[in-house]
Amino acid sequence: MLLVTRKDNEDGEGLLRRFNKMVQRDGILQEARRRRSFISNREKQRQAERRAARRRRRQAMKLTRRR
């Protein structure tokens, strides 16, 4: 659980900005989005394969552009 205490002479915007920064750093929103729906192990594997294929394609495009 995140706890953000107000510093002396800190306005509400600064407090909110610090809170948002901490939430992003801890990855809380990413975790909530990931847990929003069930994904089977096979689907996770397919997603990983698609990401790897995309990475390979992008790397190949970079190499062909240099020549």
mmCIF file of the N, C-alpha and C atoms, coordinates in Angstrom:
data_MODEL
# 
_entry.id   MODEL 
# 
loop_
_atom_site.group_PDB 
_atom_site.id 
_atom_site.type_symbol 
_atom_site.label_atom_id 
_atom_site.label_alt_id 
_atom_site.label_comp_id 
_atom_site.label_asym_id 
_atom_site.label_entity_id 
_atom_site.label_seq_id 
_atom_site.pdbx_PDB_ins_code 
_atom_site.Cartn_x 
_atom_site.Cartn_y 
_atom_site.Cartn_z 
_atom_site.occupancy 
_atom_site.B_iso_or_equiv 
_atom_site.pdbx_formal_charge 
_atom_site.auth_seq_id 
_atom_site.auth_comp_id 
_atom_site.auth_asym_id 
_atom_site.auth_atom_id 
_atom_site.pdbx_PDB_model_num 
ATOM 1   N N  . MET A 1 1  ? 0.832  -1.173  0.000   1.00 0.00 ? 1  MET A N  1 
ATOM 2   C CA . MET A 1 1  ? 0.000  0.000   0.000   1.00 0.00 ? 1  MET A CA 1 
ATOM 3   C C  . MET A 1 1  ? 0.881  1.242   0.000   1.00 0.00 ? 1  MET A C  1 
ATOM 4   N N  . LEU A 1 2  ? 0.536  2.186   -0.851  1.00 0.00 ? 2  LEU A N  1 
ATOM 5   C CA . LEU A 1 2  ? 1.286  3.429   -0.934  1.00 0.00 ? 2  LEU A CA 1 
ATOM 6   C C  . LEU A 1 2  ? 0.765  4.435   0.082   1.00 0.00 ? 2  LEU A C  1 
ATOM 7   N N  . LEU A 1 3  ? 1.688  5.130   0.691   1.00 0.00 ? 3  LEU A N  1 
ATOM 8   C CA . LEU A 1 3  ? 1.316  6.162   1.635   1.00 0.00 ? 3  LEU A CA 1 
ATOM 9   C C  . LEU A 1 3  ? 2.120  7.403   1.299   1.00 0.00 ? 3  LEU A C  1 
ATOM 10  N N  . VAL A 1 4  ? 1.426  8.480   0.981   1.00 0.00 ? 4  VAL A N  1 
ATOM 11  C CA . VAL A 1 4  ? 2.081  9.740   0.650   1.00 0.00 ? 4  VAL A CA 1 
ATOM 12  C C  . VAL A 1 4  ? 1.635  10.763  1.671   1.00 0.00 ? 4  VAL A C  1 
ATOM 13  N N  . THR A 1 5  ? 2.594  11.293  2.407   1.00 0.00 ? 5  THR A N  1 
ATOM 14  C CA . THR A 1 5  ? 2.257  12.309  3.412   1.00 0.00 ? 5  THR A CA 1 
ATOM 15  C C  . THR A 1 5  ? 2.588  13.682  2.860   1.00 0.00 ? 5  THR A C  1 
ATOM 16  N N  . ARG A 1 6  ? 1.792  14.631  3.269   1.00 0.00 ? 6  ARG A N  1 
ATOM 17  C CA . ARG A 1 6  ? 1.950  15.997  2.774   1.00 0.00 ? 6  ARG A CA 1 
ATOM 18  C C  . ARG A 1 6  ? 3.149  16.664  3.438   1.00 0.00 ? 6  ARG A C  1 
ATOM 19  N N  . LYS A 1 7  ? 3.995  17.258  2.613   1.00 0.00 ? 7  LYS A N  1 
ATOM 20  C CA . LYS A 1 7  ? 5.148  17.985  3.134   1.00 0.00 ? 7  LYS A CA 1 
ATOM 21  C C  . LYS A 1 7  ? 4.731  19.403  3.501   1.00 0.00 ? 7  LYS A C  1 
ATOM 22  N N  . ASP A 1 8  ? 5.587  20.084  4.273   1.00 0.00 ? 8  ASP A N  1 
ATOM 23  C CA . ASP A 1 8  ? 5.288  21.467  4.636   1.00 0.00 ? 8  ASP A CA 1 
ATOM 24  C C  . ASP A 1 8  ? 5.214  22.330  3.382   1.00 0.00 ? 8  ASP A C  1 
ATOM 25  N N  . ASN A 1 9  ? 4.233  23.183  3.323   1.00 0.00 ? 9  ASN A N  1 
ATOM 26  C CA . ASN A 1 9  ? 4.027  24.122  2.214   1.00 0.00 ? 9  ASN A CA 1 
ATOM 27  C C  . ASN A 1 9  ? 3.853  23.427  0.871   1.00 0.00 ? 9  ASN A C  1 
ATOM 28  N N  . GLU A 1 10 ? 3.316  22.222  0.866   1.00 0.00 ? 10 GLU A N  1 
ATOM 29  C CA . GLU A 1 10 ? 3.069  21.517  -0.394  1.00 0.00 ? 10 GLU A CA 1 
ATOM 30  C C  . GLU A 1 10 ? 1.587  21.638  -0.747  1.00 0.00 ? 10 GLU A C  1 
ATOM 31  N N  . ASP A 1 11 ? 1.333  22.042  -1.979  1.00 0.00 ? 11 ASP A N  1 
ATOM 32  C CA . ASP A 1 11 ? -0.065 22.168  -2.395  1.00 0.00 ? 11 ASP A CA 1 
ATOM 33  C C  . ASP A 1 11 ? -0.602 20.807  -2.826  1.00 0.00 ? 11 ASP A C  1 
ATOM 34  N N  . GLY A 1 12 ? -1.884 20.751  -3.086  1.00 0.00 ? 12 GLY A N  1 
ATOM 35  C CA . GLY A 1 12 ? -2.539 19.498  -3.458  1.00 0.00 ? 12 GLY A CA 1 
ATOM 36  C C  . GLY A 1 12 ? -2.023 18.937  -4.764  1.00 0.00 ? 12 GLY A C  1 
ATOM 37  N N  . GLU A 1 13 ? -1.689 19.823  -5.715  1.00 0.00 ? 13 GLU A N  1 
ATOM 38  C CA . GLU A 1 13 ? -1.177 19.360  -7.009  1.00 0.00 ? 13 GLU A CA 1 
ATOM 39  C C  . GLU A 1 13 ? 0.172  18.660  -6.861  1.00 0.00 ? 13 GLU A C  1 
ATOM 40  N N  . GLY A 1 14 ? 1.029  19.217  -6.043  1.00 0.00 ? 14 GLY A N  1 
ATOM 41  C CA . GLY A 1 14 ? 2.334  18.599  -5.818  1.00 0.00 ? 14 GLY A CA 1 
ATOM 42  C C  . GLY A 1 14 ? 2.202  17.237  -5.154  1.00 0.00 ? 14 GLY A C  1 
ATOM 43  N N  . LEU A 1 15 ? 1.276  17.147  -4.219  1.00 0.00 ? 15 LEU A N  1 
ATOM 44  C CA . LEU A 1 15 ? 1.020  15.883  -3.531  1.00 0.00 ? 15 LEU A CA 1 
ATOM 45  C C  . LEU A 1 15 ? 0.496  14.835  -4.511  1.00 0.00 ? 15 LEU A C  1 
ATOM 46  N N  . LEU A 1 16 ? -0.438 15.255  -5.352  1.00 0.00 ? 16 LEU A N  1 
ATOM 47  C CA . LEU A 1 16 ? -0.994 14.345  -6.351  1.00 0.00 ? 16 LEU A CA 1 
ATOM 48  C C  . LEU A 1 16 ? 0.066  13.919  -7.363  1.00 0.00 ? 16 LEU A C  1 
ATOM 49  N N  . ARG A 1 17 ? 0.909  14.843  -7.767  1.00 0.00 ? 17 ARG A N  1 
ATOM 50  C CA . ARG A 1 17 ? 1.981  14.547  -8.717  1.00 0.00 ? 17 ARG A CA 1 
ATOM 51  C C  . ARG A 1 17 ? 2.946  13.513  -8.130  1.00 0.00 ? 17 ARG A C  1 
ATOM 52  N N  . ARG A 1 18 ? 3.299  13.683  -6.853  1.00 0.00 ? 18 ARG A N  1 
ATOM 53  C CA . ARG A 1 18 ? 4.183  12.714  -6.197  1.00 0.00 ? 18 ARG A CA 1 
ATOM 54  C C  . ARG A 1 18 ? 3.530  11.353  -6.078  1.00 0.00 ? 18 ARG A C  1 
ATOM 55  N N  . PHE A 1 19 ? 2.234  11.339  -5.755  1.00 0.00 ? 19 PHE A N  1 
ATOM 56  C CA . PHE A 1 19 ? 1.503  10.081  -5.659  1.00 0.00 ? 19 PHE A CA 1 
ATOM 57  C C  . PHE A 1 19 ? 1.475  9.357   -7.004  1.00 0.00 ? 19 PHE A C  1 
ATOM 58  N N  . ASN A 1 20 ? 1.136  10.077  -8.073  1.00 0.00 ? 20 ASN A N  1 
ATOM 59  C CA . ASN A 1 20 ? 1.101  9.469   -9.408  1.00 0.00 ? 20 ASN A CA 1 
ATOM 60  C C  . ASN A 1 20 ? 2.459  8.915   -9.816  1.00 0.00 ? 20 ASN A C  1 
ATOM 61  N N  . LYS A 1 21 ? 3.510  9.621   -9.484  1.00 0.00 ? 21 LYS A N  1 
ATOM 62  C CA . LYS A 1 21 ? 4.855  9.166   -9.815  1.00 0.00 ? 21 LYS A CA 1 
ATOM 63  C C  . LYS A 1 21 ? 5.180  7.866   -9.077  1.00 0.00 ? 21 LYS A C  1 
ATOM 64  N N  . MET A 1 22 ? 4.768  7.782   -7.818  1.00 0.00 ? 22 MET A N  1 
ATOM 65  C CA . MET A 1 22 ? 5.016  6.569   -7.033  1.00 0.00 ? 22 MET A CA 1 
ATOM 66  C C  . MET A 1 22 ? 4.202  5.395   -7.567  1.00 0.00 ? 22 MET A C  1 
ATOM 67  N N  . VAL A 1 23 ? 2.963  5.657   -7.976  1.00 0.00 ? 23 VAL A N  1 
ATOM 68  C CA . VAL A 1 23 ? 2.113  4.598   -8.522  1.00 0.00 ? 23 VAL A CA 1 
ATOM 69  C C  . VAL A 1 23 ? 2.732  4.049   -9.799  1.00 0.00 ? 23 VAL A C  1 
ATOM 70  N N  . GLN A 1 24 ? 3.207  4.921   -10.676 1.00 0.00 ? 24 GLN A N  1 
ATOM 71  C CA . GLN A 1 24 ? 3.827  4.468   -11.915 1.00 0.00 ? 24 GLN A CA 1 
ATOM 72  C C  . GLN A 1 24 ? 5.116  3.702   -11.637 1.00 0.00 ? 24 GLN A C  1 
ATOM 73  N N  . ARG A 1 25 ? 5.914  4.187   -10.717 1.00 0.00 ? 25 ARG A N  1 
ATOM 74  C CA . ARG A 1 25 ? 7.183  3.538   -10.407 1.00 0.00 ? 25 ARG A CA 1 
ATOM 75  C C  . ARG A 1 25 ? 6.974  2.135   -9.844  1.00 0.00 ? 25 ARG A C  1 
ATOM 76  N N  . ASP A 1 26 ? 5.947  1.972   -9.027  1.00 0.00 ? 26 ASP A N  1 
ATOM 77  C CA . ASP A 1 26 ? 5.672  0.666   -8.422  1.00 0.00 ? 26 ASP A CA 1 
ATOM 78  C C  . ASP A 1 26 ? 4.947  -0.284  -9.371  1.00 0.00 ? 26 ASP A C  1 
ATOM 79  N N  . GLY A 1 27 ? 4.414  0.229   -10.481 1.00 0.00 ? 27 GLY A N  1 
ATOM 80  C CA . GLY A 1 27 ? 3.756  -0.628  -11.457 1.00 0.00 ? 27 GLY A CA 1 
ATOM 81  C C  . GLY A 1 27 ? 2.378  -1.104  -11.022 1.00 0.00 ? 27 GLY A C  1 
ATOM 82  N N  . ILE A 1 28 ? 1.715  -0.353  -10.191 1.00 0.00 ? 28 ILE A N  1 
ATOM 83  C CA . ILE A 1 28 ? 0.425  -0.760  -9.653  1.00 0.00 ? 28 ILE A CA 1 
ATOM 84  C C  . ILE A 1 28 ? -0.638 -0.810  -10.748 1.00 0.00 ? 28 ILE A C  1 
ATOM 85  N N  . LEU A 1 29 ? -0.674 0.200   -11.610 1.00 0.00 ? 29 LEU A N  1 
ATOM 86  C CA . LEU A 1 29 ? -1.674 0.226   -12.674 1.00 0.00 ? 29 LEU A CA 1 
ATOM 87  C C  . LEU A 1 29 ? -1.449 -0.893  -13.682 1.00 0.00 ? 29 LEU A C  1 
ATOM 88  N N  . GLN A 1 30 ? -0.207 -1.158  -14.024 1.00 0.00 ? 30 GLN A N  1 
ATOM 89  C CA . GLN A 1 30 ? 0.091  -2.251  -14.952 1.00 0.00 ? 30 GLN A CA 1 
ATOM 90  C C  . GLN A 1 30 ? -0.378 -3.581  -14.366 1.00 0.00 ? 30 GLN A C  1 
ATOM 91  N N  . GLU A 1 31 ? -0.143 -3.765  -13.095 1.00 0.00 ? 31 GLU A N  1 
ATOM 92  C CA . GLU A 1 31 ? -0.563 -4.993  -12.426 1.00 0.00 ? 31 GLU A CA 1 
ATOM 93  C C  . GLU A 1 31 ? -2.086 -5.129  -12.449 1.00 0.00 ? 31 GLU A C  1 
ATOM 94  N N  . ALA A 1 32 ? -2.785 -4.027  -12.197 1.00 0.00 ? 32 ALA A N  1 
ATOM 95  C CA . ALA A 1 32 ? -4.258 -4.065  -12.199 1.00 0.00 ? 32 ALA A CA 1 
ATOM 96  C C  . ALA A 1 32 ? -4.790 -4.373  -13.589 1.00 0.00 ? 32 ALA A C  1 
ATOM 97  N N  . ARG A 1 33 ? -4.205 -3.790  -14.615 1.00 0.00 ? 33 ARG A N  1 
ATOM 98  C CA . ARG A 1 33 ? -4.639 -4.067  -15.986 1.00 0.00 ? 33 ARG A CA 1 
ATOM 99  C C  . ARG A 1 33 ? -4.382 -5.523  -16.347 1.00 0.00 ? 33 ARG A C  1 
ATOM 100 N N  . ARG A 1 34 ? -3.242 -6.033  -15.911 1.00 0.00 ? 34 ARG A N  1 
ATOM 101 C CA . ARG A 1 34 ? -2.896 -7.419  -16.213 1.00 0.00 ? 34 ARG A CA 1 
ATOM 102 C C  . ARG A 1 34 ? -3.864 -8.387  -15.538 1.00 0.00 ? 34 ARG A C  1 
ATOM 103 N N  . ARG A 1 35 ? -4.300 -8.065  -14.340 1.00 0.00 ? 35 ARG A N  1 
ATOM 104 C CA . ARG A 1 35 ? -5.190 -8.956  -13.595 1.00 0.00 ? 35 ARG A CA 1 
ATOM 105 C C  . ARG A 1 35 ? -6.665 -8.762  -13.932 1.00 0.00 ? 35 ARG A C  1 
ATOM 106 N N  . ARG A 1 36 ? -6.962 -7.791  -14.778 1.00 0.00 ? 36 ARG A N  1 
ATOM 107 C CA . ARG A 1 36 ? -8.354 -7.484  -15.092 1.00 0.00 ? 36 ARG A CA 1 
ATOM 108 C C  . ARG A 1 36 ? -9.083 -8.675  -15.702 1.00 0.00 ? 36 ARG A C  1 
ATOM 109 N N  . SER A 1 37 ? -8.398 -9.444  -16.535 1.00 0.00 ? 37 SER A N  1 
ATOM 110 C CA . SER A 1 37 ? -9.044 -10.600 -17.150 1.00 0.00 ? 37 SER A CA 1 
ATOM 111 C C  . SER A 1 37 ? -8.086 -11.787 -17.125 1.00 0.00 ? 37 SER A C  1 
ATOM 112 N N  . PHE A 1 38 ? -8.662 -12.971 -17.114 1.00 0.00 ? 38 PHE A N  1 
ATOM 113 C CA . PHE A 1 38 ? -7.862 -14.191 -17.071 1.00 0.00 ? 38 PHE A CA 1 
ATOM 114 C C  . PHE A 1 38 ? -7.259 -14.460 -18.437 1.00 0.00 ? 38 PHE A C  1 
ATOM 115 N N  . ILE A 1 39 ? -5.989 -14.822 -18.453 1.00 0.00 ? 39 ILE A N  1 
ATOM 116 C CA . ILE A 1 39 ? -5.297 -15.197 -19.689 1.00 0.00 ? 39 ILE A CA 1 
ATOM 117 C C  . ILE A 1 39 ? -4.677 -16.562 -19.447 1.00 0.00 ? 39 ILE A C  1 
ATOM 118 N N  . SER A 1 40 ? -5.025 -17.510 -20.296 1.00 0.00 ? 40 SER A N  1 
ATOM 119 C CA . SER A 1 40 ? -4.508 -18.868 -20.126 1.00 0.00 ? 40 SER A CA 1 
ATOM 120 C C  . SER A 1 40 ? -3.013 -18.894 -20.412 1.00 0.00 ? 40 SER A C  1 
ATOM 121 N N  . ASN A 1 41 ? -2.356 -19.941 -19.945 1.00 0.00 ? 41 ASN A N  1 
ATOM 122 C CA . ASN A 1 41 ? -0.921 -20.080 -20.174 1.00 0.00 ? 41 ASN A CA 1 
ATOM 123 C C  . ASN A 1 41 ? -0.604 -20.156 -21.660 1.00 0.00 ? 41 ASN A C  1 
ATOM 124 N N  . ARG A 1 42 ? -1.443 -20.843 -22.412 1.00 0.00 ? 42 ARG A N  1 
ATOM 125 C CA . ARG A 1 42 ? -1.231 -20.955 -23.859 1.00 0.00 ? 42 ARG A CA 1 
ATOM 126 C C  . ARG A 1 42 ? -1.322 -19.585 -24.525 1.00 0.00 ? 42 ARG A C  1 
ATOM 127 N N  . GLU A 1 43 ? -2.276 -18.773 -24.088 1.00 0.00 ? 43 GLU A N  1 
ATOM 128 C CA . GLU A 1 43 ? -2.420 -17.435 -24.660 1.00 0.00 ? 43 GLU A CA 1 
ATOM 129 C C  . GLU A 1 43 ? -1.220 -16.562 -24.300 1.00 0.00 ? 43 GLU A C  1 
ATOM 130 N N  . LYS A 1 44 ? -0.708 -16.697 -23.092 1.00 0.00 ? 44 LYS A N  1 
ATOM 131 C CA . LYS A 1 44 ? 0.496  -15.968 -22.703 1.00 0.00 ? 44 LYS A CA 1 
ATOM 132 C C  . LYS A 1 44 ? 1.666  -16.372 -23.595 1.00 0.00 ? 44 LYS A C  1 
ATOM 133 N N  . GLN A 1 45 ? 1.755  -17.662 -23.890 1.00 0.00 ? 45 GLN A N  1 
ATOM 134 C CA . GLN A 1 45 ? 2.815  -18.170 -24.751 1.00 0.00 ? 45 GLN A CA 1 
ATOM 135 C C  . GLN A 1 45 ? 2.669  -17.595 -26.163 1.00 0.00 ? 45 GLN A C  1 
ATOM 136 N N  . ARG A 1 46 ? 1.442  -17.567 -26.682 1.00 0.00 ? 46 ARG A N  1 
ATOM 137 C CA . ARG A 1 46 ? 1.205  -16.992 -28.017 1.00 0.00 ? 46 ARG A CA 1 
ATOM 138 C C  . ARG A 1 46 ? 1.598  -15.521 -28.056 1.00 0.00 ? 46 ARG A C  1 
ATOM 139 N N  . GLN A 1 47 ? 1.240  -14.787 -27.010 1.00 0.00 ? 47 GLN A N  1 
ATOM 140 C CA . GLN A 1 47 ? 1.583  -13.370 -26.959 1.00 0.00 ? 47 GLN A CA 1 
ATOM 141 C C  . GLN A 1 47 ? 3.099  -13.185 -26.945 1.00 0.00 ? 47 GLN A C  1 
ATOM 142 N N  . ALA A 1 48 ? 3.792  -14.021 -26.186 1.00 0.00 ? 48 ALA A N  1 
ATOM 143 C CA . ALA A 1 48 ? 5.249  -13.939 -26.133 1.00 0.00 ? 48 ALA A CA 1 
ATOM 144 C C  . ALA A 1 48 ? 5.852  -14.261 -27.499 1.00 0.00 ? 48 ALA A C  1 
ATOM 145 N N  . GLU A 1 49 ? 5.300  -15.253 -28.184 1.00 0.00 ? 49 GLU A N  1 
ATOM 146 C CA . GLU A 1 49 ? 5.794  -15.593 -29.518 1.00 0.00 ? 49 GLU A CA 1 
ATOM 147 C C  . GLU A 1 49 ? 5.567  -14.446 -30.493 1.00 0.00 ? 49 GLU A C  1 
ATOM 148 N N  . ARG A 1 50 ? 4.400  -13.810 -30.418 1.00 0.00 ? 50 ARG A N  1 
ATOM 149 C CA . ARG A 1 50 ? 4.117  -12.677 -31.303 1.00 0.00 ? 50 ARG A CA 1 
ATOM 150 C C  . ARG A 1 50 ? 5.056  -11.511 -31.010 1.00 0.00 ? 50 ARG A C  1 
ATOM 151 N N  . ARG A 1 51 ? 5.304  -11.247 -29.728 1.00 0.00 ? 51 ARG A N  1 
ATOM 152 C CA . ARG A 1 51 ? 6.234  -10.170 -29.372 1.00 0.00 ? 51 ARG A CA 1 
ATOM 153 C C  . ARG A 1 51 ? 7.639  -10.462 -29.896 1.00 0.00 ? 51 ARG A C  1 
ATOM 154 N N  . ALA A 1 52 ? 8.067  -11.715 -29.756 1.00 0.00 ? 52 ALA A N  1 
ATOM 155 C CA . ALA A 1 52 ? 9.409  -12.090 -30.225 1.00 0.00 ? 52 ALA A CA 1 
ATOM 156 C C  . ALA A 1 52 ? 9.498  -11.963 -31.740 1.00 0.00 ? 52 ALA A C  1 
ATOM 157 N N  . ALA A 1 53 ? 8.447  -12.385 -32.453 1.00 0.00 ? 53 ALA A N  1 
ATOM 158 C CA . ALA A 1 53 ? 8.450  -12.286 -33.912 1.00 0.00 ? 53 ALA A CA 1 
ATOM 159 C C  . ALA A 1 53 ? 8.502  -10.825 -34.342 1.00 0.00 ? 53 ALA A C  1 
ATOM 160 N N  . ARG A 1 54 ? 7.750  -10.003 -33.653 1.00 0.00 ? 54 ARG A N  1 
ATOM 161 C CA . ARG A 1 54 ? 7.761  -8.567  -33.988 1.00 0.00 ? 54 ARG A CA 1 
ATOM 162 C C  . ARG A 1 54 ? 9.140  -7.966  -33.731 1.00 0.00 ? 54 ARG A C  1 
ATOM 163 N N  . ARG A 1 55 ? 9.747  -8.359  -32.613 1.00 0.00 ? 55 ARG A N  1 
ATOM 164 C CA . ARG A 1 55 ? 11.096 -7.881  -32.298 1.00 0.00 ? 55 ARG A CA 1 
ATOM 165 C C  . ARG A 1 55 ? 12.072 -8.280  -33.388 1.00 0.00 ? 55 ARG A C  1 
ATOM 166 N N  . ARG A 1 56 ? 11.977 -9.547  -33.846 1.00 0.00 ? 56 ARG A N  1 
ATOM 167 C CA . ARG A 1 56 ? 12.878 -10.019 -34.913 1.00 0.00 ? 56 ARG A CA 1 
ATOM 168 C C  . ARG A 1 56 ? 12.653 -9.253  -36.208 1.00 0.00 ? 56 ARG A C  1 
ATOM 169 N N  . ARG A 1 57 ? 11.372 -9.018  -36.553 1.00 0.00 ? 57 ARG A N  1 
ATOM 170 C CA . ARG A 1 57 ? 11.071 -8.260  -37.783 1.00 0.00 ? 57 ARG A CA 1 
ATOM 171 C C  . ARG A 1 57 ? 11.621 -6.850  -37.706 1.00 0.00 ? 57 ARG A C  1 
ATOM 172 N N  . ARG A 1 58 ? 11.434 -6.210  -36.575 1.00 0.00 ? 58 ARG A N  1 
ATOM 173 C CA . ARG A 1 58 ? 11.920 -4.837  -36.424 1.00 0.00 ? 58 ARG A CA 1 
ATOM 174 C C  . ARG A 1 58 ? 13.447 -4.793  -36.496 1.00 0.00 ? 58 ARG A C  1 
ATOM 175 N N  . GLN A 1 59 ? 14.097 -5.770  -35.883 1.00 0.00 ? 59 GLN A N  1 
ATOM 176 C CA . GLN A 1 59 ? 15.558 -5.823  -35.933 1.00 0.00 ? 59 GLN A CA 1 
ATOM 177 C C  . GLN A 1 59 ? 16.029 -6.039  -37.364 1.00 0.00 ? 59 GLN A C  1 
ATOM 178 N N  . ALA A 1 60 ? 15.331 -6.913  -38.105 1.00 0.00 ? 60 ALA A N  1 
ATOM 179 C CA . ALA A 1 60 ? 15.691 -7.172  -39.496 1.00 0.00 ? 60 ALA A CA 1 
ATOM 180 C C  . ALA A 1 60 ? 15.512 -5.907  -40.343 1.00 0.00 ? 60 ALA A C  1 
ATOM 181 N N  . MET A 1 61 ? 14.455 -5.149  -40.077 1.00 0.00 ? 61 MET A N  1 
ATOM 182 C CA . MET A 1 61 ? 14.227 -3.908  -40.818 1.00 0.00 ? 61 MET A CA 1 
ATOM 183 C C  . MET A 1 61 ? 15.340 -2.908  -40.542 1.00 0.00 ? 61 MET A C  1 
ATOM 184 N N  . LYS A 1 62 ? 15.792 -2.826  -39.309 1.00 0.00 ? 62 LYS A N  1 
ATOM 185 C CA . LYS A 1 62 ? 16.886 -1.910  -38.976 1.00 0.00 ? 62 LYS A CA 1 
ATOM 186 C C  . LYS A 1 62 ? 18.150 -2.298  -39.718 1.00 0.00 ? 62 LYS A C  1 
ATOM 187 N N  . LEU A 1 63 ? 18.413 -3.604  -39.793 1.00 0.00 ? 63 LEU A N  1 
ATOM 188 C CA . LEU A 1 63 ? 19.628 -4.059  -40.479 1.00 0.00 ? 63 LEU A CA 1 
ATOM 189 C C  . LEU A 1 63 ? 19.555 -3.793  -41.973 1.00 0.00 ? 63 LEU A C  1 
ATOM 190 N N  . THR A 1 64 ? 18.396 -3.967  -42.600 1.00 0.00 ? 64 THR A N  1 
ATOM 191 C CA . THR A 1 64 ? 18.282 -3.739  -44.038 1.00 0.00 ? 64 THR A CA 1 
ATOM 192 C C  . THR A 1 64 ? 18.332 -2.264  -44.374 1.00 0.00 ? 64 THR A C  1 
ATOM 193 N N  . ARG A 1 65 ? 17.898 -1.409  -43.490 1.00 0.00 ? 65 ARG A N  1 
ATOM 194 C CA . ARG A 1 65 ? 17.934 0.034   -43.750 1.00 0.00 ? 65 ARG A CA 1 
ATOM 195 C C  . ARG A 1 65 ? 19.366 0.564   -43.733 1.00 0.00 ? 65 ARG A C  1 
ATOM 196 N N  . ARG A 1 66 ? 20.212 -0.042  -42.943 1.00 0.00 ? 66 ARG A N  1 
ATOM 197 C CA . ARG A 1 66 ? 21.597 0.437   -42.824 1.00 0.00 ? 66 ARG A CA 1 
ATOM 198 C C  . ARG A 1 66 ? 22.409 0.178   -44.091 1.00 0.00 ? 66 ARG A C  1 
ATOM 199 N N  . ARG A 1 67 ? 22.040 -0.823  -44.821 1.00 0.00 ? 67 ARG A N  1 
ATOM 200 C CA . ARG A 1 67 ? 22.847 -1.187  -45.998 1.00 0.00 ? 67 ARG A CA 1 
ATOM 201 C C  . ARG A 1 67 ? 22.651 -0.294  -47.143 1.00 0.00 ? 67 ARG A C  1 
# 
